[in-house]
């Protein structure tokens, strides 16, 4: 049981780390002021390389949170105590 508890703690820690990285990515996205509204003209407002990078990092951070949470959930759900 101690090994499983250690794995669960590790999975929880990995999830919390992912949540912290998501928070950082959200803050970076907010600070970047990516122009999501295309504006009134026929051409949308341009995105810089930095805008695209910050959005990619945000998408990756969301994906990591989902993956870490699903992994942790699966470990808790599928574990059966030894008889």
Number of C-alpha atoms within 10 A of each C-alpha: 10 7 8 14 11 11 15 17 13 13 20 17 14 18 21 15 15 21 19 14 19 21 15 15 21 19 13 16 20 11 10 13 10 17 13 10 8 11 10 8 7 7 8 12 14 11 13 11 9 12 16 13 13 21 18 14 18 21 14 15 21 18 14 19 20 15 14 20 19 14 17 20 14 11 15 15 9 8 10 10 7 5 3
